[in-house]
Amino acid sequence: LGGIVFEKSGSYTPIWWLSVLFGVLSALINLPIVEKPVVRAVAQPA
């Protein structure tokens, strides 16, 4: 994809900014996620 954009624009700047945008969007999507510890059952001796 970077090569195609470079051929069309003569620069990697547009694809670089697109990558930055994807990083920011993925961070925003993950902000509301709250991970809670998983309660695991303790194995009982037989």
N, C-alpha and C positions, 0 to 999 in steps of 0.2 A: 504494500500500500504506500509506503514511504517513497518508493521508486517511482510509482505512477504520479504521485503529487509532485515530486521533484521534476519529472519530465514536463509536467503541465505548467508549473510555476517557476522552475529554475531555482528553487530554494526549499530547504527542509523546514523552514519556519512555520508554514501552515500545519504540517503534520505534527510538529513539536507542540504547538498550541492546542491542537486537537487532543494530543496525549495528556496535556495538563488538564484540559477540560474533563476528560474521562476520569482522571485521578480525583479531581475535586467532586465530580458527581458521585463516584463510588464512595467517597468518604461521607458525603451527605446522606446517601442511601443507608449507610451502616451506622450513622449516629443514633437512631432510635433503638437499636438493638441492645437489649440488656441481657447479658448471659447470667444465668443463675447456676450455682453448683448442682450437680446431679447427685441425688441421694442414692447410694448403692447399698444393696442388701449385704449384710455381713454373712459369710459362710459359717454354718454351724458344724461343729465336729460330729462325725457319724457315731 
